[in-house]
Amino acid sequence: MALISAEKISGIQYEIKLNIDGETFGAAINKVYNREKGKIQIPGFRKGKAPKHFIEQYYGENVFYEDALDEVFPEAYKDAVKDIKETIVSSPFDFDIDSIGKEGVELSFKVEVKPEIELKEYKGLTAEKAEVEVTEEDIEHELEHMRQHHARIIDIDDRAAAIGDTANIDFEGFVDGIAFDGGKGEGYDLELGSGSFIPGFEEQVVGHNVGEEFDIDVTFPAEYKEDLANKDAVFKIKLNSIKFTELPELDDEFAKDVSEDADTLDELKKSIAEEIKTRKSESADRSFRNDIITKLADCVEAEIPNGMIDSAVEEQIANFKSSLAQQGLSVEMYMQYTGMDLESMKASMRPSAETSVKVDLALEKIAELENITVSDEEIDAELSKAAEMYGMELEKIKEIIPAEYVKIDLLNRKTTDFVVENAVAEAPAVSEE
């Protein structure tokens, strides 16, 4: 095997021509023949017993060429690109076989390489950052959530059902005396006053006691499904139980019950306000950071290789599959629900994948320009954190997580911090409305 030429034909592409000698290609043909002959049957021979030259006569001399080329190409490719000093970022493409036969193979193909980028000004990037404000409504909402969390569920047997109660009912609906599909349920918990059932339904449960059986007359709304729209219906109801949610009073005792640090309701409100402010601040910081880093993509001036974008798309697909799996779904199920196929999904991810590639290239370039580095001590400290998190020995973590991966991650984080620290936060635009 020999490299004929490796010519750079653009800023991001090389065209490579190589030769695979007859001896190497012949050995590959023999290897393929020995692997595949058991599957081949030609007249006059038992299956798997036909000599190679008879198979070539019967199916054509080139019958094993394609598989033989697949056999030798990886090693030939490795030899061909070893002297290219730039980082190859794509699989070989645009294959052109100039000649192929027992005397050998001559072929050419292209690869893409990592681009050398130019950066526009990356210091002083701007993005909106919301001012953090904690309102009384925020505090009241949090208090109400806490009340709901500490509520008591009380069984009611000494009064009739009322708005705000949860009534457990059996029901069956009839139109013109005939039961209809989907109109039956048993042991259903219905919050009275929630408006989750047909208009007028919940109000007619009010006033009845546990154990009662009664009828409810309703009319289906005009926008209901066609077979029931505007029709009168009768629901036969059995009221199994009534429950009432008793919320605790908002007072100093409540504050002591829900917090170890607050002795009064005012102290609790102050603590809640501080927590909300912290959450909102962290959210605003994350949003600002993400917007600034995304804007780095606009600072990149370069032709981006398709191979890099393809790899970023595949990474997004892998992450999406993992996210779906955590929800008990597969990507096949998702595509069935959405009517998408894998290619259309990849196409939809391509713009964000290109942005991601540009951001990575920008961060790498900025680290170089600003002399941002990562020390061995920083890498060890990061690995020690991982060891503590997973309860493993440091040496074991080092076997699992390559130091080079940690270095790249830390360098990206430090460079991102640099860009964000040199960015400018703007107040959100106020709409005329």
C-alpha positions in Angstrom: 0.0 0.0 0.0 1.3 3.4 -0.9 0.2 7.0 -0.8 0.2 8.7 -4.2 -0.8 12.2 -3.1 -2.5 14.2 -0.3 -3.5 17.6 -1.7 -5.3 20.3 0.2 -8.0 21.4 -2.1 -9.7 24.0 0.2 -9.3 25.4 3.7 -11.1 22.4 5.2 -10.6 19.6 2.6 -7.9 17.2 1.5 -8.1 14.9 -1.6 -6.1 11.7 -1.0 -5.0 9.3 -3.7 -3.6 5.9 -2.8 -2.5 2.6 -4.2 -3.2 -0.9 -2.8 -0.8 -3.3 -4.3 -1.9 -6.6 -6.0 -0.4 -8.8 -3.3 -2.2 -7.0 -0.5 -5.5 -6.9 -2.4 -5.1 -10.6 -3.5 -4.7 -11.6 0.1 -7.8 -9.7 1.0 -9.7 -11.4 -1.8 -8.6 -14.8 -0.4 -9.7 -13.9 3.1 -13.1 -12.8 1.9 -13.5 -16.0 -0.2 -12.6 -18.2 2.8 -15.1 -16.3 5.0 -18.0 -16.3 2.5 -17.6 -19.6 0.6 -19.8 -21.5 3.0 -22.7 -19.4 1.9 -22.1 -19.9 -1.9 -23.5 -22.7 -4.0 -23.0 -23.0 -7.8 -24.0 -25.9 -10.1 -21.8 -28.9 -9.9 -20.5 -28.3 -6.4 -21.9 -28.9 -3.0 -22.6 -25.7 -1.0 -19.4 -24.2 0.3 -17.1 -26.5 -1.8 -16.7 -24.4 -5.0 -13.1 -23.3 -5.7 -12.5 -19.5 -5.9 -11.8 -19.4 -9.6 -15.1 -21.3 -10.4 -17.0 -18.8 -8.3 -15.3 -15.9 -10.1 -16.1 -17.5 -13.5 -19.7 -18.0 -12.5 -20.4 -14.6 -10.8 -17.7 -12.5 -12.4 -14.1 -11.8 -11.6 -15.1 -8.8 -9.4 -17.4 -10.9 -7.1 -15.1 -10.4 -4.1 -13.7 -7.0 -4.9 -16.1 -4.8 -2.8 -15.7 -6.9 0.4 -12.0 -7.2 -0.2 -11.7 -3.4 -0.5 -13.6 -3.0 2.7 -11.1 -5.4 4.3 -8.0 -3.5 3.3 -9.2 0.1 3.3 -9.0 0.9 7.0 -5.3 0.1 7.2 -4.6 1.8 3.9 -6.5 4.9 5.1 -4.6 4.9 8.4 -1.3 4.9 6.5 -2.5 7.5 4.0 -3.4 10.2 6.5 -0.6 9.7 9.1 1.4 12.5 7.6 -1.4 15.0 7.6 -0.6 17.3 10.5 -4.1 18.8 10.7 -7.0 17.2 12.7 -9.3 15.1 10.5 -12.9 15.7 11.5 -14.9 13.6 9.0 -15.1 10.1 7.6 -13.7 9.6 4.1 -16.2 10.6 1.3 -16.5 11.2 -2.4 -14.8 7.9 -3.3 -13.5 7.5 -6.8 -12.0 4.1 -7.8 -9.6 4.7 -10.7 -8.7 1.1 -11.2 -9.4 -2.2 -9.5 -8.3 -5.7 -10.2 -5.9 -8.6 -9.4 -3.0 -6.2 -10.0 -4.2 -3.9 -7.2 -6.4 -0.8 -6.6 -6.0 2.9 -7.2 -8.6 5.1 -5.6 -9.1 8.7 -4.3 -11.3 10.2 -1.6 -11.7 13.3 0.4 -11.6 14.1 4.1 -12.4 17.3 6.1 -10.0 18.9 8.6 -10.6 21.2 11.5 -10.7 24.8 10.2 -8.5 27.6 11.3 -11.0 30.3 12.4 -10.9 34.1 12.7 -12.7 35.6 15.6 -14.5 38.9 15.8 -14.3 40.9 19.0 -15.4 38.5 21.8 -14.9 40.9 24.8 -17.9 43.1 25.6 -20.6 40.8 24.2 -24.0 41.9 25.4 -27.2 40.1 26.5 -30.2 40.9 28.5 -30.2 40.1 32.2 -33.4 40.4 34.2 -33.3 42.4 37.4 -34.2 40.2 40.3 -37.3 41.2 42.2 -39.2 39.3 44.8 -42.9 40.3 45.0 -45.5 39.7 47.6 -47.2 37.4 45.2 -44.1 35.3 45.0 -44.0 34.9 48.7 -47.7 34.2 49.0 -47.4 31.6 46.3 -44.6 29.8 48.2 -46.5 30.0 51.4 -49.6 28.5 49.8 -47.5 25.7 48.4 -46.1 25.0 51.9 -49.7 25.0 53.3 -50.8 22.5 50.7 -47.8 20.3 51.5 -48.7 20.3 55.2 -52.4 20.0 54.8 -54.5 17.4 56.5 -57.0 15.2 54.6 -60.2 14.8 56.6 -63.0 12.2 56.0 -66.4 13.9 56.2 -69.4 11.8 57.3 -71.4 14.3 59.3 -72.4 16.7 56.6 -73.3 17.0 52.9 -70.8 17.6 50.1 -69.8 21.2 49.5 -67.7 23.2 47.0 -64.0 22.6 47.8 -64.6 19.0 48.9 -63.2 16.0 47.1 -66.1 13.6 46.4 -65.3 9.9 45.5 -68.1 8.7 43.2 -69.2 5.9 40.9 -71.0 7.2 37.8 -72.6 6.1 34.6 -74.0 8.4 31.9 -77.0 7.7 29.6 -78.3 9.5 26.6 -81.9 8.7 25.6 -81.7 5.8 28.2 -78.6 4.2 26.5 -75.2 4.2 28.2 -72.5 5.8 26.0 -68.8 5.0 25.7 -66.5 6.7 28.2 -69.4 7.7 30.4 -68.7 5.3 33.2 -66.3 5.4 36.2 -65.8 3.9 39.6 -64.0 5.3 42.6 -63.4 8.6 40.9 -62.1 11.5 43.0 -63.8 14.7 41.9 -62.8 18.0 43.4 -66.1 19.9 43.6 -65.7 23.4 42.1 -62.7 22.5 39.9 -64.7 22.7 36.7 -63.1 19.4 35.4 -66.5 17.8 34.6 -69.3 18.9 32.3 -70.9 22.2 33.3 -73.5 21.7 36.0 -72.2 18.3 37.0 -70.2 19.2 40.1 -72.8 21.6 41.5 -75.4 18.8 41.5 -73.2 16.6 43.7 -73.2 19.4 46.3 -75.7 18.8 49.0 -75.7 15.0 48.9 -74.4 12.8 51.7 -72.1 9.7 51.8 -73.9 6.6 50.6 -76.6 8.4 48.6 -77.5 7.3 45.1 -79.0 10.0 42.8 -79.3 11.2 39.2 -77.7 14.3 37.7 -79.1 16.0 34.6 -76.7 17.8 32.3 -76.4 19.0 28.7 -73.1 18.4 26.8 -71.5 21.6 25.5 -71.7 22.4 21.7 -67.9 22.0 21.4 -68.0 18.5 22.9 -67.2 15.5 20.6 -69.8 15.3 17.8 -71.8 12.2 18.9 -72.6 13.9 22.3 -72.5 17.7 21.5 -75.6 19.5 22.7 -77.2 16.3 23.9 -79.1 15.9 27.2 -77.7 13.2 29.5 -78.5 11.6 32.8 -75.7 10.4 35.1 -76.5 7.9 37.8 -74.3 8.7 40.8 -73.2 6.9 44.0 -71.4 9.1 46.5 -68.8 6.8 48.2 -67.0 9.3 50.4 -66.3 12.9 51.0 -62.9 14.3 51.9 -61.9 17.8 52.9 -58.4 19.3 52.7 -57.7 21.3 55.9 -55.0 23.8 55.4 -53.0 25.0 58.4 -53.4 28.6 59.6 -50.6 31.0 58.5 -49.3 32.0 61.9 -46.2 31.8 64.1 -46.9 28.1 65.0 -47.0 27.3 61.3 -43.6 29.0 60.8 -42.1 26.9 63.6 -43.6 23.7 62.1 -42.2 24.2 58.6 -38.8 25.8 59.4 -36.0 25.1 61.8 -34.8 28.7 61.7 -38.0 30.7 61.8 -39.9 31.4 65.1 -42.4 33.8 63.6 -44.4 34.1 60.4 -42.4 37.3 59.5 -39.1 35.5 59.9 -40.5 32.7 57.6 -41.5 35.2 55.0 -38.1 36.8 55.1 -36.4 33.4 54.7 -38.7 32.6 51.8 -37.9 35.9 50.1 -34.2 35.2 50.4 -34.6 31.7 48.9 -36.7 33.1 46.0 -34.2 35.8 45.4 -31.4 33.2 45.3 -33.3 31.0 42.8 -34.2 34.0 40.6 -30.6 35.2 40.6 -29.2 31.8 39.7 -31.7 31.5 36.9 -30.9 35.0 35.6 -27.2 34.2 35.7 -27.7 30.9 33.8 -29.8 32.6 31.2 -27.3 35.4 30.7 -24.4 33.0 30.6 -26.2 30.8 28.0 -27.1 33.8 25.8 -23.5 35.2 25.9 -22.0 31.9 25.0 -24.5 31.3 22.2 -23.5 34.7 20.8 -19.9 33.5 20.5 -21.0 31.6 17.4 -21.6 34.9 15.6 -18.0 35.8 16.4 -16.6 32.9 14.3 -15.5 33.5 10.7 -14.8 30.2 9.1 -16.2 27.5 6.9 -17.5 24.7 9.2 -16.9 21.2 8.0 -20.0 19.1 7.6 -18.2 16.3 9.5 -18.0 18.4 12.6 -21.7 19.3 12.4 -22.7 15.7 11.7 -20.8 14.6 14.9 -22.5 17.3 16.9 -25.9 16.1 15.6 -25.1 12.5 16.5 -24.2 13.7 20.0 -27.5 15.6 20.3 -29.4 12.5 19.2 -27.6 10.3 21.8 -28.4 12.8 24.5 -32.0 13.0 23.4 -32.3 9.2 23.5 -30.9 9.2 27.0 -33.3 11.8 28.1 -36.3 9.9 26.6 -35.1 6.7 28.2 -35.3 8.4 31.6 -38.9 9.1 30.9 -39.5 5.5 29.8 -39.7 6.3 26.1 -37.7 5.3 23.1 -36.7 7.5 20.2 -38.8 5.2 17.9 -41.9 5.9 20.1 -41.2 9.6 20.0 -40.9 9.6 16.2 -44.2 7.7 16.0 -46.0 10.3 18.2 -44.6 13.3 16.4 -44.7 11.9 12.9 -41.0 12.5 12.4 -38.4 10.2 11.0 -34.7 10.1 12.0 -33.5 12.2 9.1 -36.1 15.0 9.7 -35.1 14.9 13.4 -31.4 15.3 12.5 -32.3 18.1 10.1 -34.2 19.9 12.9 -31.1 19.6 15.2 -28.6 20.8 12.6 -28.8 24.5 13.2 -28.2 24.2 16.9 -25.4 21.6 16.2 -23.6 24.1 14.0 -23.9 26.7 16.7 -22.5 24.3 19.2 -19.5 23.5 16.9 -18.8 27.2 16.4 -18.9 27.9 20.1 -16.5 25.1 20.8 -14.1 26.4 18.1 -14.4 29.9 19.6 -13.7 28.8 23.1 -10.6 26.8 22.0 -9.3 29.9 20.1 -10.0 32.3 23.0 -8.1 30.0 25.4 -5.2 30.1 23.0 -5.3 33.9 22.6 -5.7 34.6 26.3 -3.3 32.0 27.4 -5.9 30.2 29.5 -4.5 26.9 30.8 -5.4 24.0 33.1 -2.8 22.7 35.6 -2.3 19.1 36.7 -3.3 20.2 40.2 -6.7 21.5 38.9 -7.2 18.2 37.0 -6.4 16.2 40.2 -8.8 18.4 42.2 -11.6 17.8 39.7 -11.0 14.0 39.8 -10.9 14.1 43.6 -14.4 15.7 43.6 -15.7 13.0 41.3 -14.2 10.3 43.5 -15.9 11.8 46.6 -19.2 12.2 44.7 -19.3 8.5 43.6 -17.7 7.2 46.8 -14.7 5.7 44.9 -11.0 5.7 45.3 -9.1 8.4 43.3 -7.0 5.9 41.4 -10.1 4.0 40.3 -11.7 7.2 39.1 -8.5 8.0 37.1 -8.9 4.6 35.3 -12.5 5.4 34.4 -12.2 9.1 33.5 -9.3 10.1 31.2 -7.4 13.1 32.5 -7.5 14.6 28.9 -11.4 14.7 29.1 -11.2 16.5 32.4 -8.7 18.9 31.0 -10.9 19.8 28.0 -13.9 20.3 30.2 -12.1 22.5 32.7 -10.5 24.5 29.9 -13.9 25.1 28.4 -15.4 26.2 31.7 -12.5 28.6 32.5 -12.7 30.1 29.1 -16.5 30.4 29.3 -16.0 32.2 32.7 -13.6 34.6 31.0 -16.0 35.4 28.2 -18.9 35.9 30.6 -16.9 38.0 33.0 -16.0 40.3 30.1 -19.6 40.5 28.9 -22.1 43.3 29.5 -25.5 42.8 31.0 -28.3 44.9 29.6 -31.7 45.6 31.2 -34.5 43.8 29.3 -36.4 45.9 26.8 -39.7 47.2 28.1 -42.5 46.8 25.7 -44.7 49.8 24.9 -47.7 47.8 26.1 
